[in-house]
Amino acid sequence: MPSSLDVVVVATLRPALLGLTLHSFYKYFLHQFKATRLILNVDPVGERGVSQKDLVDIAHRYSNLVISRMPAEPSFAKAVQWGWSQVASPFFLHLEDDWLLTKPVRWQTMAQRFDNAKTLASVRLNLTRNPPNNPPAHAGLSLNPCLIRSECIRQILPHFDWKKDPEKQFGSSNSFTHPIMQRWAFEYYGKPREAAYVIDTAKKWRRAHQ
């Protein structure tokens, strides 16, 4: 069993969603680590009558090691930049508060992929069926739930522009032109054509709360 893993969590004032997200990821993946450190940013937008501290309290139910940031104004880019800058483990899980993991993910499988490919930057948990290629590769960095090699992020951070969406800065749309991203490869977790691993819970939440 590996010793520890950092988990960057970008959240808003949606306590039920965060609870579901953490429950599912600890059930199917994070229980394989002796310790997890939750790096939690809670932006002040979402449900009424909910405080940022309420979300921090939920995180403490799952880990004794919680680093939290509760900004006065919401900014997705600043939340991601701050979370990534706190990472200390060689790999980390990037996670947002509106994802549900539906089946087991083996750390050993992830670790073997990273060991076999030193230029592999991330292994992503897919929202849709995997592509047919083996290994199932994709074009660039995604902020869907994924395990990321911290070395890649350390190269990105000096170029991070918090005025732009992080995925648009470093994702697939720029993967063939951004010099940093050209150094790295990206894959989906699982077998070719395998069904999705995660569900996006945000759509139902938005409909329910208009």
CYANA upper distance limits for C-alpha pairs under 8 A (distance plus 0.5 A):
  1 MET  CA     32 GLN  CA      6.75
  1 MET  CA     33 PHE  CA      6.47
  1 MET  CA     34 LYS  CA      7.25
  2 PRO  CA     32 GLN  CA      7.84
  2 PRO  CA     33 PHE  CA      5.86
  2 PRO  CA     34 LYS  CA      6.96
  3 SER  CA     33 PHE  CA      6.35
  3 SER  CA     34 LYS  CA      5.49
  3 SER  CA     35 ALA  CA      6.69
  4 SER  CA     33 PHE  CA      6.08
  4 SER  CA     34 LYS  CA      6.26
  4 SER  CA     35 ALA  CA      5.06
  4 SER  CA     36 THR  CA      5.85
  4 SER  CA     37 ARG  CA      7.96
  4 SER  CA     89 SER  CA      7.95
  5 LEU  CA     33 PHE  CA      7.34
  5 LEU  CA     35 ALA  CA      7.15
  5 LEU  CA     36 THR  CA      5.43
  5 LEU  CA     37 ARG  CA      6.84
  5 LEU  CA     89 SER  CA      6.50
  5 LEU  CA     91 PHE  CA      7.48
  5 LEU  CA     92 PHE  CA      6.45
  5 LEU  CA     93 LEU  CA      8.13
  6 ASP  CA     36 THR  CA      6.25
  6 ASP  CA     37 ARG  CA      5.28
  6 ASP  CA     38 LEU  CA      6.66
  6 ASP  CA     39 ILE  CA      7.58
  6 ASP  CA     87 VAL  CA      6.81
  6 ASP  CA     88 ALA  CA      7.56
  6 ASP  CA     89 SER  CA      6.40
  6 ASP  CA     91 PHE  CA      7.87
  6 ASP  CA     92 PHE  CA      5.43
  6 ASP  CA     93 LEU  CA      7.04
  7 VAL  CA     36 THR  CA      7.38
  7 VAL  CA     37 ARG  CA      6.52
  7 VAL  CA     38 LEU  CA      5.43
  7 VAL  CA     39 ILE  CA      6.38
  7 VAL  CA     92 PHE  CA      6.09
  7 VAL  CA     93 LEU  CA      5.23
  7 VAL  CA     94 HIS  CA      6.61
  7 VAL  CA     95 LEU  CA      7.51
  8 VAL  CA     38 LEU  CA      6.65
  8 VAL  CA     39 ILE  CA      5.20
  8 VAL  CA     40 LEU  CA      6.63
  8 VAL  CA     83 GLY  CA      6.12
  8 VAL  CA     84 TRP  CA      7.46
  8 VAL  CA     87 VAL  CA      8.28
  8 VAL  CA     92 PHE  CA      7.71
  8 VAL  CA     93 LEU  CA      6.67
  8 VAL  CA     94 HIS  CA      5.52
  8 VAL  CA     95 LEU  CA      6.36
  8 VAL  CA     96 GLU  CA      8.46
  9 VAL  CA     38 LEU  CA      7.40
  9 VAL  CA     39 ILE  CA      6.43
  9 VAL  CA     40 LEU  CA      5.28
  9 VAL  CA     41 ASN  CA      6.86
  9 VAL  CA     83 GLY  CA      7.96
  9 VAL  CA     94 HIS  CA      6.99
  9 VAL  CA     95 LEU  CA      5.34
  9 VAL  CA     96 GLU  CA      5.72
  9 VAL  CA     97 ASP  CA      7.29
 10 VAL  CA     40 LEU  CA      6.58
 10 VAL  CA     41 ASN  CA      5.62
 10 VAL  CA     42 VAL  CA      6.99
 10 VAL  CA     76 PHE  CA      8.32
 10 VAL  CA     79 ALA  CA      6.97
 10 VAL  CA     80 VAL  CA      7.37
 10 VAL  CA     83 GLY  CA      8.30
 10 VAL  CA     95 LEU  CA      7.02
 10 VAL  CA     96 GLU  CA      5.18
 10 VAL  CA     97 ASP  CA      6.73
 11 ALA  CA     18 LEU  CA      7.69
 11 ALA  CA     40 LEU  CA      7.67
 11 ALA  CA     41 ASN  CA      6.41
 11 ALA  CA     42 VAL  CA      5.28
 11 ALA  CA     43 ASP  CA      6.85
 11 ALA  CA     96 GLU  CA      6.48
 11 ALA  CA     97 ASP  CA      5.48
 12 THR  CA     42 VAL  CA      5.60
 12 THR  CA     43 ASP  CA      5.35
 12 THR  CA     44 PRO  CA      6.80
 12 THR  CA     45 VAL  CA      6.24
 12 THR  CA     46 GLY  CA      6.42
 12 THR  CA     52 GLN  CA      8.39
 12 THR  CA     97 ASP  CA      7.82
 13 LEU  CA     42 VAL  CA      7.56
 13 LEU  CA     43 ASP  CA      7.52
 13 LEU  CA     44 PRO  CA      6.89
 13 LEU  CA     45 VAL  CA      6.18
 13 LEU  CA     46 GLY  CA      4.96
 13 LEU  CA     47 GLU  CA      6.04
 13 LEU  CA     50 VAL  CA      6.69
 13 LEU  CA     51 SER  CA      7.42
 13 LEU  CA     52 GLN  CA      7.04
 13 LEU  CA     55 LEU  CA      7.53
 14 ARG  CA     18 LEU  CA      6.89
 14 ARG  CA     46 GLY  CA      6.51
 14 ARG  CA     47 GLU  CA      6.60
 14 ARG  CA     50 VAL  CA      8.39
 14 ARG  CA     55 LEU  CA      8.32
 14 ARG  CA     97 ASP  CA      8.35
 15 PRO  CA     19 GLY  CA      6.58
 15 PRO  CA     50 VAL  CA      8.38
 15 PRO  CA     54 ASP  CA      7.84
 15 PRO  CA     55 LEU  CA      6.40
 15 PRO  CA     58 ILE  CA      8.04
 16 ALA  CA     20 LEU  CA      6.76
 17 LEU  CA     21 THR  CA      6.62
 17 LEU  CA     97 ASP  CA      6.55
 17 LEU  CA     98 ASP  CA      6.21
 17 LEU  CA     99 TRP  CA      8.46
 17 LEU  CA    201 THR  CA      7.84
 18 LEU  CA     22 LEU  CA      6.64
 18 LEU  CA     55 LEU  CA      8.01
 18 LEU  CA     58 ILE  CA      8.21
 18 LEU  CA     97 ASP  CA      5.24
 18 LEU  CA     98 ASP  CA      7.20
 19 GLY  CA     23 HIS  CA      6.49
 19 GLY  CA     58 ILE  CA      7.13
 20 LEU  CA     24 SER  CA      6.61
 20 LEU  CA    100 LEU  CA      7.23
 21 THR  CA     25 PHE  CA      6.74
 21 THR  CA     97 ASP  CA      6.51
 21 THR  CA     98 ASP  CA      6.93
 21 THR  CA     99 TRP  CA      6.03
 21 THR  CA    100 LEU  CA      5.66
 21 THR  CA    101 LEU  CA      7.76
 22 LEU  CA     26 TYR  CA      6.48
 22 LEU  CA     59 ALA  CA      8.32
 22 LEU  CA     62 TYR  CA      7.95
 23 HIS  CA     27 LYS  CA      6.55
 24 SER  CA     28 TYR  CA      6.63
 24 SER  CA    100 LEU  CA      6.51
 24 SER  CA    101 LEU  CA      5.82
 24 SER  CA    102 THR  CA      7.54
 25 PHE  CA     29 PHE  CA      5.86
 25 PHE  CA     30 LEU  CA      6.40
 25 PHE  CA    100 LEU  CA      7.91
 25 PHE  CA    101 LEU  CA      6.30
 26 TYR  CA     30 LEU  CA      4.87
 26 TYR  CA     31 HIS  CA      5.71
 26 TYR  CA     62 TYR  CA      8.41
 27 LYS  CA     31 HIS  CA      6.78
 27 LYS  CA    104 PRO  CA      8.46
 28 TYR  CA    101 LEU  CA      7.57
 28 TYR  CA    102 THR  CA      8.09
 28 TYR  CA    103 LYS  CA      6.54
 28 TYR  CA    104 PRO  CA      4.88
 28 TYR  CA    105 VAL  CA      6.56
 29 PHE  CA    104 PRO  CA      6.68
 29 PHE  CA    105 VAL  CA      5.83
 29 PHE  CA    106 ARG  CA      7.16
 29 PHE  CA    107 TRP  CA      7.68
 30 LEU  CA     36 THR  CA      7.92
 32 GLN  CA    107 TRP  CA      7.56
 35 ALA  CA     63 SER  CA      8.16
 36 THR  CA     63 SER  CA      6.88
 36 THR  CA     65 LEU  CA      7.43
 37 ARG  CA     63 SER  CA      7.16
 37 ARG  CA     64 ASN  CA      8.17
 37 ARG  CA     65 LEU  CA      5.31
 37 ARG  CA     66 VAL  CA      6.29
 37 ARG  CA     67 ILE  CA      8.07
 38 LEU  CA     59 ALA  CA      7.70
 38 LEU  CA     63 SER  CA      7.36
 38 LEU  CA     65 LEU  CA      6.75
 38 LEU  CA     66 VAL  CA      5.25
 38 LEU  CA     67 ILE  CA      6.72
 39 ILE  CA     66 VAL  CA      6.49
 39 ILE  CA     67 ILE  CA      5.34
 39 ILE  CA     68 SER  CA      6.51
 39 ILE  CA     83 GLY  CA      6.60
 39 ILE  CA     86 GLN  CA      7.75
 39 ILE  CA     87 VAL  CA      8.43
 40 LEU  CA     56 VAL  CA      7.93
 40 LEU  CA     59 ALA  CA      8.40
 40 LEU  CA     66 VAL  CA      7.59
 40 LEU  CA     67 ILE  CA      6.56
 40 LEU  CA     68 SER  CA      5.21
 40 LEU  CA     69 ARG  CA      6.86
 40 LEU  CA     83 GLY  CA      7.61
 41 ASN  CA     68 SER  CA      6.24
 41 ASN  CA     69 ARG  CA      5.30
 41 ASN  CA     70 MET  CA      6.69
 41 ASN  CA     71 PRO  CA      8.47
 41 ASN  CA     79 ALA  CA      6.37
 41 ASN  CA     83 GLY  CA      7.51
 42 VAL  CA     52 GLN  CA      6.40
 42 VAL  CA     55 LEU  CA      7.63
 42 VAL  CA     56 VAL  CA      8.35
 42 VAL  CA     68 SER  CA      8.12
 42 VAL  CA     69 ARG  CA      6.88
 42 VAL  CA     70 MET  CA      5.82
 42 VAL  CA     71 PRO  CA      7.76
 43 ASP  CA     52 GLN  CA      7.84
 43 ASP  CA     70 MET  CA      6.86
 43 ASP  CA     71 PRO  CA      6.70
 43 ASP  CA     72 ALA  CA      8.19
 43 ASP  CA     73 GLU  CA      7.27
 43 ASP  CA     74 PRO  CA      5.26
 43 ASP  CA     75 SER  CA      7.59
 43 ASP  CA     76 PHE  CA      8.49
 43 ASP  CA     79 ALA  CA      8.28
 44 PRO  CA     51 SER  CA      8.29
 44 PRO  CA     52 GLN  CA      7.09
 44 PRO  CA     70 MET  CA      8.04
 44 PRO  CA     71 PRO  CA      7.64
 44 PRO  CA     72 ALA  CA      7.24
 44 PRO  CA     73 GLU  CA      6.79
 44 PRO  CA     74 PRO  CA      6.30
 45 VAL  CA     74 PRO  CA      7.24
 50 VAL  CA     54 ASP  CA      7.11
 51 SER  CA     55 LEU  CA      7.69
 52 GLN  CA     56 VAL  CA      7.14
 52 GLN  CA     70 MET  CA      6.86
 53 LYS  CA     57 ASP  CA      6.62
 54 ASP  CA     58 ILE  CA      7.03
 55 LEU  CA     59 ALA  CA      7.02
 56 VAL  CA     60 HIS  CA      6.95
 56 VAL  CA     66 VAL  CA      8.45
 56 VAL  CA     68 SER  CA      7.40
 57 ASP  CA     61 ARG  CA      7.28
 58 ILE  CA     62 TYR  CA      7.90
 59 ALA  CA     63 SER  CA      6.96
 59 ALA  CA     66 VAL  CA      7.49
 60 HIS  CA     64 ASN  CA      6.32
 60 HIS  CA     65 LEU  CA      8.04
 60 HIS  CA     66 VAL  CA      7.07
 75 SER  CA     79 ALA  CA      6.62
 76 PHE  CA     80 VAL  CA      6.77
 76 PHE  CA    165 ASP  CA      7.99
 77 ALA  CA     81 GLN  CA      6.61
 77 ALA  CA    161 ASP  CA      8.39
 77 ALA  CA    162 TRP  CA      5.42
 77 ALA  CA    163 LYS  CA      7.40
 77 ALA  CA    164 LYS  CA      7.15
 77 ALA  CA    165 ASP  CA      6.24
 77 ALA  CA    166 PRO  CA      6.40
 78 LYS  CA     82 TRP  CA      6.49
 78 LYS  CA    162 TRP  CA      5.94
 79 ALA  CA     83 GLY  CA      6.62
 80 VAL  CA     84 TRP  CA      6.57
 80 VAL  CA    166 PRO  CA      7.94
 81 GLN  CA     85 SER  CA      6.67
 81 GLN  CA    157 LEU  CA      7.72
 81 GLN  CA    160 PHE  CA      7.73
 81 GLN  CA    162 TRP  CA      7.67
 82 TRP  CA     86 GLN  CA      7.08
 83 GLY  CA     87 VAL  CA      7.49
 84 TRP  CA    153 ILE  CA      7.51
 84 TRP  CA    157 LEU  CA      8.39
 85 SER  CA    154 ARG  CA      8.39
 85 SER  CA    157 LEU  CA      7.85
 87 VAL  CA     92 PHE  CA      7.70
 87 VAL  CA    150 SER  CA      7.80
 88 ALA  CA    150 SER  CA      8.37
 89 SER  CA    150 SER  CA      7.66
 90 PRO  CA    149 ARG  CA      6.79
 90 PRO  CA    150 SER  CA      5.85
 90 PRO  CA    151 GLU  CA      7.77
 91 PHE  CA    147 LEU  CA      7.14
 91 PHE  CA    148 ILE  CA      5.99
 91 PHE  CA    149 ARG  CA      5.06
 91 PHE  CA    150 SER  CA      5.65
 92 PHE  CA    147 LEU  CA      6.07
 92 PHE  CA    148 ILE  CA      5.94
 92 PHE  CA    149 ARG  CA      7.25
 92 PHE  CA    150 SER  CA      7.18
 93 LEU  CA    145 PRO  CA      7.57
 93 LEU  CA    146 CYS  CA      6.24
 93 LEU  CA    147 LEU  CA      4.96
 93 LEU  CA    148 ILE  CA      6.75
 94 HIS  CA    143 LEU  CA      7.42
 94 HIS  CA    144 ASN  CA      8.22
 94 HIS  CA    145 PRO  CA      6.11
 94 HIS  CA    146 CYS  CA      6.07
 94 HIS  CA    147 LEU  CA      6.85
 94 HIS  CA    148 ILE  CA      7.63
 95 LEU  CA     99 TRP  CA      8.20
 95 LEU  CA    143 LEU  CA      8.11
 95 LEU  CA    144 ASN  CA      7.72
 95 LEU  CA    145 PRO  CA      5.56
 95 LEU  CA    146 CYS  CA      7.74
 96 GLU  CA    144 ASN  CA      8.35
 96 GLU  CA    145 PRO  CA      7.75
 98 ASP  CA    200 ASP  CA      6.55
 98 ASP  CA    201 THR  CA      5.60
 98 ASP  CA    202 ALA  CA      5.78
 99 TRP  CA    145 PRO  CA      8.03
 99 TRP  CA    198 VAL  CA      6.87
 99 TRP  CA    199 ILE  CA      6.23
 99 TRP  CA    200 ASP  CA      5.53
 99 TRP  CA    201 THR  CA      6.29
 99 TRP  CA    202 ALA  CA      8.19
100 LEU  CA    198 VAL  CA      5.84
100 LEU  CA    199 ILE  CA      5.56
100 LEU  CA    200 ASP  CA      7.11
100 LEU  CA    201 THR  CA      7.33
101 LEU  CA    197 TYR  CA      6.49
101 LEU  CA    198 VAL  CA      5.06
101 LEU  CA    199 ILE  CA      7.15
102 THR  CA    197 TYR  CA      6.24
102 THR  CA    198 VAL  CA      6.30
102 THR  CA    199 ILE  CA      7.87
103 LYS  CA    197 TYR  CA      6.77
106 ARG  CA    110 MET  CA      7.14
107 TRP  CA    111 ALA  CA      6.55
108 GLN  CA    112 GLN  CA      6.59
109 THR  CA    113 ARG  CA      6.94
110 MET  CA    114 PHE  CA      7.01
110 MET  CA    123 VAL  CA      7.74
110 MET  CA    189 TYR  CA      8.06
111 ALA  CA    115 ASP  CA      6.62
112 GLN  CA    116 ASN  CA      6.57
113 ARG  CA    117 ALA  CA      6.72
113 ARG  CA    120 LEU  CA      8.37
114 PHE  CA    118 LYS  CA      6.65
114 PHE  CA    120 LEU  CA      6.52
119 THR  CA    183 ARG  CA      7.43
119 THR  CA    184 TRP  CA      5.53
119 THR  CA    185 ALA  CA      6.33
120 LEU  CA    149 ARG  CA      8.09
120 LEU  CA    184 TRP  CA      6.26
120 LEU  CA    185 ALA  CA      5.10
120 LEU  CA    186 PHE  CA      6.27
120 LEU  CA    187 GLU  CA      8.13
121 ALA  CA    141 LEU  CA      8.36
121 ALA  CA    148 ILE  CA      6.29
121 ALA  CA    149 ARG  CA      5.68
121 ALA  CA    152 CYS  CA      6.55
121 ALA  CA    184 TRP  CA      6.10
121 ALA  CA    185 ALA  CA      6.20
121 ALA  CA    186 PHE  CA      6.25
122 SER  CA    141 LEU  CA      7.54
122 SER  CA    146 CYS  CA      6.86
122 SER  CA    147 LEU  CA      5.96
122 SER  CA    148 ILE  CA      4.79
122 SER  CA    149 ARG  CA      6.59
122 SER  CA    185 ALA  CA      7.96
122 SER  CA    186 PHE  CA      5.76
122 SER  CA    187 GLU  CA      6.92
123 VAL  CA    146 CYS  CA      5.93
123 VAL  CA    147 LEU  CA      5.80
123 VAL  CA    148 ILE  CA      7.14
123 VAL  CA    186 PHE  CA      6.79
123 VAL  CA    187 GLU  CA      5.45
123 VAL  CA    188 TYR  CA      5.73
123 VAL  CA    189 TYR  CA      6.16
124 ARG  CA    142 SER  CA      7.75
124 ARG  CA    144 ASN  CA      7.28
124 ARG  CA    145 PRO  CA      6.57
124 ARG  CA    146 CYS  CA      4.59
124 ARG  CA    147 LEU  CA      6.98
124 ARG  CA    186 PHE  CA      8.35
124 ARG  CA    187 GLU  CA      6.73
124 ARG  CA    188 TYR  CA      5.09
124 ARG  CA    189 TYR  CA      6.14
125 LEU  CA    144 ASN  CA      7.44
125 LEU  CA    145 PRO  CA      6.16
125 LEU  CA    146 CYS  CA      6.22
125 LEU  CA    188 TYR  CA      6.53
125 LEU  CA    189 TYR  CA      6.03
125 LEU  CA    196 ALA  CA      8.03
125 LEU  CA    197 TYR  CA      6.27
125 LEU  CA    198 VAL  CA      7.05
126 ASN  CA    130 ASN  CA      7.22
126 ASN  CA    144 ASN  CA      8.00
126 ASN  CA    145 PRO  CA      8.47
126 ASN  CA    188 TYR  CA      6.89
126 ASN  CA    189 TYR  CA      7.69
126 ASN  CA    196 ALA  CA      5.75
126 ASN  CA    197 TYR  CA      6.12
126 ASN  CA    198 VAL  CA      6.80
127 LEU  CA    144 ASN  CA      8.38
127 LEU  CA    196 ALA  CA      5.54
127 LEU  CA    197 TYR  CA      6.78
127 LEU  CA    198 VAL  CA      5.75
127 LEU  CA    199 ILE  CA      6.67
127 LEU  CA    200 ASP  CA      7.91
128 THR  CA    195 ALA  CA      6.99
128 THR  CA    196 ALA  CA      5.17
128 THR  CA    197 TYR  CA      8.32
129 ARG  CA    193 ARG  CA      6.13
129 ARG  CA    194 GLU  CA      6.05
129 ARG  CA    195 ALA  CA      4.87
129 ARG  CA    196 ALA  CA      5.56
130 ASN  CA    136 PRO  CA      6.98
130 ASN  CA    188 TYR  CA      7.40
130 ASN  CA    190 GLY  CA      8.11
130 ASN  CA    191 LYS  CA      7.72
130 ASN  CA    192 PRO  CA      6.06
130 ASN  CA    193 ARG  CA      4.97
130 ASN  CA    194 GLU  CA      5.78
130 ASN  CA    195 ALA  CA      6.97
130 ASN  CA    196 ALA  CA      7.65
131 PRO  CA    136 PRO  CA      6.20
131 PRO  CA    137 ALA  CA      8.04
131 PRO  CA    192 PRO  CA      6.24
131 PRO  CA    193 ARG  CA      5.83
132 PRO  CA    136 PRO  CA      7.00
132 PRO  CA    192 PRO  CA      5.15
132 PRO  CA    193 ARG  CA      5.63
133 ASN  CA    137 ALA  CA      7.40
133 ASN  CA    192 PRO  CA      6.41
134 ASN  CA    191 LYS  CA      7.95
134 ASN  CA    192 PRO  CA      6.39
135 PRO  CA    187 GLU  CA      7.56
135 PRO  CA    188 TYR  CA      8.35
135 PRO  CA    191 LYS  CA      7.80
135 PRO  CA    192 PRO  CA      7.35
136 PRO  CA    187 GLU  CA      6.18
136 PRO  CA    188 TYR  CA      5.98
136 PRO  CA    189 TYR  CA      8.05
136 PRO  CA    190 GLY  CA      8.29
136 PRO  CA    191 LYS  CA      7.49
136 PRO  CA    192 PRO  CA      6.09
137 ALA  CA    185 ALA  CA      8.36
137 ALA  CA    186 PHE  CA      6.34
137 ALA  CA    187 GLU  CA      4.61
137 ALA  CA    188 TYR  CA      6.46
138 HIS  CA    172 SER  CA      8.45
138 HIS  CA    186 PHE  CA      6.17
138 HIS  CA    187 GLU  CA      6.06
138 HIS  CA    188 TYR  CA      7.50
139 ALA  CA    171 GLY  CA      8.28
139 ALA  CA    172 SER  CA      5.48
139 ALA  CA    175 SER  CA      6.97
139 ALA  CA    185 ALA  CA      8.30
139 ALA  CA    186 PHE  CA      7.11
140 GLY  CA    170 PHE  CA      7.69
140 GLY  CA    171 GLY  CA      5.31
140 GLY  CA    172 SER  CA      4.49
140 GLY  CA    173 SER  CA      8.14
140 GLY  CA    174 ASN  CA      8.29
140 GLY  CA    175 SER  CA      5.80
140 GLY  CA    181 MET  CA      7.85
140 GLY  CA    185 ALA  CA      7.84
140 GLY  CA    186 PHE  CA      6.46
141 LEU  CA    167 GLU  CA      7.49
141 LEU  CA    170 PHE  CA      6.67
141 LEU  CA    171 GLY  CA      5.03
141 LEU  CA    172 SER  CA      6.79
141 LEU  CA    175 SER  CA      8.35
141 LEU  CA    186 PHE  CA      7.19
142 SER  CA    146 CYS  CA      8.02
142 SER  CA    167 GLU  CA      6.72
142 SER  CA    171 GLY  CA      6.32
142 SER  CA    172 SER  CA      8.03
143 LEU  CA    167 GLU  CA      6.91
148 ILE  CA    152 CYS  CA      8.22
148 ILE  CA    153 ILE  CA      8.41
149 ARG  CA    153 ILE  CA      7.64
150 SER  CA    154 ARG  CA      6.77
151 GLU  CA    155 GLN  CA      7.05
152 CYS  CA    156 ILE  CA      6.95
152 CYS  CA    184 TRP  CA      8.26
153 ILE  CA    157 LEU  CA      6.56
154 ARG  CA    158 PRO  CA      8.12
155 GLN  CA    159 HIS  CA      8.41
155 GLN  CA    180 ILE  CA      7.74
156 ILE  CA    160 PHE  CA      6.78
156 ILE  CA    180 ILE  CA      7.65
160 PHE  CA    166 PRO  CA      8.14
160 PHE  CA    169 GLN  CA      8.38
161 ASP  CA    166 PRO  CA      8.28
161 ASP  CA    169 GLN  CA      8.41
162 TRP  CA    166 PRO  CA      8.07
164 LYS  CA    168 LYS  CA      7.76
164 LYS  CA    169 GLN  CA      7.26
165 ASP  CA    169 GLN  CA      6.81
166 PRO  CA    170 PHE  CA      6.74
166 PRO  CA    171 GLY  CA      8.10
167 GLU  CA    171 GLY  CA      5.14
167 GLU  CA    172 SER  CA      8.45
168 LYS  CA    172 SER  CA      8.16
168 LYS  CA    173 SER  CA      7.12
168 LYS  CA    174 ASN  CA      7.64
169 GLN  CA    174 ASN  CA      7.22
170 PHE  CA    174 ASN  CA      6.57
170 PHE  CA    175 SER  CA      7.05
170 PHE  CA    178 HIS  CA      7.87
170 PHE  CA    181 MET  CA      7.36
171 GLY  CA    175 SER  CA      6.47
172 SER  CA    176 PHE  CA      8.23
174 ASN  CA    178 HIS  CA      6.16
175 SER  CA    181 MET  CA      5.97
175 SER  CA    182 GLN  CA      6.75
176 PHE  CA    181 MET  CA      7.89
176 PHE  CA    182 GLN  CA      6.62
177 THR  CA    181 MET  CA      8.42
177 THR  CA    182 GLN  CA      7.79
178 HIS  CA    182 GLN  CA      6.96
179 PRO  CA    183 ARG  CA      7.66
180 ILE  CA    184 TRP  CA      8.10
190 GLY  CA    194 GLU  CA      6.83
201 THR  CA    205 TRP  CA      7.07
202 ALA  CA    206 ARG  CA      6.58
203 LYS  CA    207 ARG  CA      6.85
204 LYS  CA    208 ALA  CA      6.63
205 TRP  CA    209 HIS  CA      6.61
206 ARG  CA    210 GLN  CA      5.97
